Amino acid sequence: MVFEKRRPGAVLFDRDGTLIRDVPYNGDPALVEPMPGAVEALGRLRRADVAVAVVTNQSGVAKGLLSPDEMDQVNAKVEELLGPFDAWAICVHDDTDGCTCRKPAPGLVIRAAAVLDVSPRDCVVVGDIGRDMEAAKAAGARGILVPTPQTLEAEIRLAAEVADDLTDVVDRVLSDADGPVVAASAPWARAMGWSRW
């Protein structure tokens, strides 16, 4: 799939391993640590009037490893350190629940795009594993993989686009921005709170 070289309507980030260091099933806000370059990358996108959102699987809730309140506290810490985000789309289901939101299904990407009032085709999904890229592809969005030591070699090989880090992602996204802004941040989106189901 070839994407037009233009500024996206939104950049949708995976949370764990992409925006913050991956602490499995984290329910402790004190353990939230931004990934290198995350603050700067998000700042550049916001200054360019590109909406930024989080799309994250949080199956620890379904597994009973953390409560919805603990998850919300961690997300609030992410907002405090890296926010504000224009939208959050969170899947709290497990693989066996058969939902349409859990990545690699496209539901989170579609939901975030809807909240931001942009087409999924005008979104860039940034993540560190194959599930993120599969969700992007299933939704018709552009996916950019930012590998970490946990990323599988096969996931890197299969990714349509691979970036060195979040700085590289933003360089790519903003260098494509010769055309007009497709959509700006929806100021009402943040008032909706976390979008999860």
C-alpha positions as CSV (number, residue, x, y, z in Angstrom):
1,M,0.0,0.0,0.0
2,V,1.4,3.4,-1.0
3,F,0.5,6.5,1.0
4,E,0.3,10.0,-0.3
5,K,3.1,12.2,0.9
6,R,1.1,14.6,3.0
7,R,0.7,15.6,6.6
8,P,-1.4,13.0,8.4
9,G,-4.6,13.9,10.3
10,A,-3.3,12.2,13.4
11,V,-0.4,10.1,14.7
12,L,-1.6,7.2,16.9
13,F,1.0,5.9,19.3
14,D,1.1,2.5,21.0
15,R,1.8,3.1,24.7
16,D,4.1,0.4,26.2
17,G,7.4,0.1,24.5
18,T,6.7,3.0,22.2
19,L,5.8,6.1,24.3
20,I,6.9,4.7,27.7
21,R,9.2,1.9,28.8
22,D,7.4,-1.5,28.8
23,V,6.7,-2.7,32.3
24,P,4.4,-5.7,31.8
25,Y,0.9,-5.2,33.3
26,N,2.0,-2.0,35.1
27,G,-0.5,-0.6,37.6
28,D,2.1,1.7,39.4
29,P,2.3,5.2,38.0
30,A,5.7,5.6,39.7
31,L,7.1,3.1,37.2
32,V,6.1,5.2,34.1
33,E,9.2,6.3,32.3
34,P,9.1,8.0,28.8
35,M,11.0,6.4,26.0
36,P,14.0,8.4,24.7
37,G,12.9,11.2,22.4
38,A,9.1,10.8,23.3
39,V,8.7,14.3,24.8
40,E,10.5,16.0,21.9
41,A,8.7,14.0,19.2
42,L,5.3,14.7,20.6
43,G,6.1,18.4,21.0
44,R,7.1,18.7,17.4
45,L,3.9,17.1,16.2
46,R,1.8,19.3,18.4
47,R,3.6,22.4,17.2
48,A,2.9,21.3,13.6
49,D,-0.8,21.0,14.5
50,V,-0.9,17.2,14.1
51,A,-3.3,15.5,16.5
52,V,-1.7,12.8,18.7
53,A,-3.4,9.9,20.3
54,V,-2.7,6.7,22.2
55,V,-4.0,3.3,21.1
56,T,-3.1,0.6,23.6
57,N,-3.9,-3.0,24.5
58,Q,-4.3,-3.4,28.3
59,S,-5.2,-7.1,28.7
60,G,-3.9,-7.0,32.3
61,V,-7.4,-5.7,33.2
62,A,-9.1,-8.7,31.7
63,K,-6.6,-11.0,33.3
64,G,-7.2,-9.4,36.7
65,L,-3.5,-8.3,37.0
66,L,-4.5,-4.7,37.5
67,S,-7.7,-2.8,38.1
68,P,-9.3,-0.3,35.8
69,D,-8.5,2.4,38.4
70,E,-4.8,1.4,38.4
71,M,-4.7,1.5,34.6
72,D,-6.3,5.0,34.7
73,Q,-3.7,6.1,37.2
74,V,-0.9,4.9,34.9
75,N,-2.5,6.6,32.0
76,A,-2.9,9.8,34.0
77,K,0.9,9.7,34.7
78,V,1.5,9.3,31.0
79,E,-0.7,12.3,30.3
80,E,1.2,14.3,33.0
81,L,4.6,13.4,31.5
82,L,3.8,13.3,27.8
83,G,0.4,14.9,27.3
84,P,-2.0,16.3,26.5
85,F,-3.2,13.7,24.0
86,D,-6.2,14.4,21.8
87,A,-7.7,10.9,22.3
88,W,-7.1,7.6,24.0
89,A,-8.4,4.3,22.7
90,I,-7.9,1.4,25.1
91,C,-8.7,-2.3,24.8
92,V,-9.0,-4.0,28.2
93,H,-9.8,-7.4,26.7
94,D,-7.7,-10.6,26.4
95,D,-6.9,-12.5,23.3
96,T,-9.7,-15.0,24.0
97,D,-12.5,-12.4,24.4
98,G,-13.1,-12.2,20.6
99,C,-13.3,-8.4,20.6
100,T,-12.8,-6.2,17.5
101,C,-10.6,-3.6,19.3
102,R,-7.6,-5.6,20.6
103,K,-4.6,-5.1,18.2
104,P,-4.0,-6.7,15.7
105,A,-7.7,-6.0,15.1
106,P,-8.3,-2.5,13.7
107,G,-10.9,-1.3,16.3
108,L,-8.6,1.0,18.4
109,V,-7.3,2.7,15.3
110,I,-10.8,3.2,13.9
111,R,-12.1,4.4,17.3
112,A,-9.3,7.0,17.7
113,A,-9.7,8.2,14.2
114,A,-13.4,8.6,14.8
115,V,-12.9,10.6,18.0
116,L,-10.5,12.9,16.1
117,D,-12.8,13.2,13.2
118,V,-10.3,11.9,10.6
119,S,-10.2,8.9,8.3
120,P,-8.0,6.0,9.4
121,R,-6.3,6.4,6.0
122,D,-5.1,9.8,7.2
123,C,-3.5,8.3,10.3
124,V,0.0,7.1,11.1
125,V,0.2,4.3,13.7
126,V,3.5,4.1,15.6
127,G,4.3,0.9,17.5
128,D,7.1,-1.5,18.6
129,I,5.6,-4.9,17.6
130,G,3.9,-6.6,14.7
131,R,0.4,-6.3,16.3
132,D,0.6,-2.5,16.0
133,M,1.5,-2.8,12.3
134,E,-1.2,-5.4,11.6
135,A,-3.8,-3.1,13.3
136,A,-2.6,-0.2,11.1
137,K,-2.8,-2.2,7.9
138,A,-6.3,-3.7,8.9
139,A,-7.6,-0.1,9.4
140,G,-6.0,1.2,6.2
141,A,-3.6,3.4,8.1
142,R,0.1,3.9,7.6
143,G,2.2,1.9,10.1
144,I,5.7,2.8,11.3
145,L,7.5,0.3,13.4
146,V,10.1,1.5,16.0
147,P,11.9,-1.7,17.1
148,T,13.1,-2.3,20.6
149,P,15.2,-5.3,21.9
150,Q,11.8,-7.1,22.4
151,T,10.7,-6.7,18.8
152,L,11.0,-10.0,16.9
153,E,13.1,-10.1,13.7
154,A,10.1,-11.4,11.8
155,E,8.1,-8.4,12.8
156,I,10.9,-6.1,11.6
157,R,11.1,-7.9,8.2
158,L,7.3,-7.8,7.7
159,A,6.9,-4.1,8.6
160,A,6.1,-1.8,5.6
161,E,8.1,0.9,7.3
162,V,10.8,0.8,10.0
163,A,12.1,3.9,11.8
164,D,15.2,4.2,14.1
165,D,13.4,6.0,16.9
166,L,10.6,8.5,17.6
167,T,12.7,11.3,16.2
168,D,13.0,9.5,12.9
169,V,9.3,8.9,12.9
170,V,8.5,12.6,13.3
171,D,11.1,13.5,10.7
172,R,9.4,11.2,8.2
173,V,5.9,12.3,9.1
174,L,6.6,16.0,8.9
175,S,8.9,15.8,5.8
176,D,5.8,14.4,4.1
177,A,3.9,17.5,5.0
178,D,4.2,19.5,1.8
179,G,0.4,19.6,1.5
180,P,-2.2,21.2,3.8
181,V,-3.0,19.9,7.2
182,V,-5.6,17.1,6.8
183,A,-7.2,17.8,10.2
184,A,-6.1,19.5,13.4
185,S,-6.7,18.4,16.9
186,A,-10.3,18.1,18.0
187,P,-10.4,20.4,21.2
188,W,-13.4,18.5,22.6
189,A,-11.8,15.1,22.4
190,R,-9.9,15.3,25.7
191,A,-13.1,16.1,27.6
192,M,-14.3,12.6,26.7
193,G,-11.8,10.8,29.0
194,W,-10.4,7.4,28.2
195,S,-12.2,5.6,25.5
196,R,-12.4,2.0,26.4
197,W,-14.8,-0.9,26.0
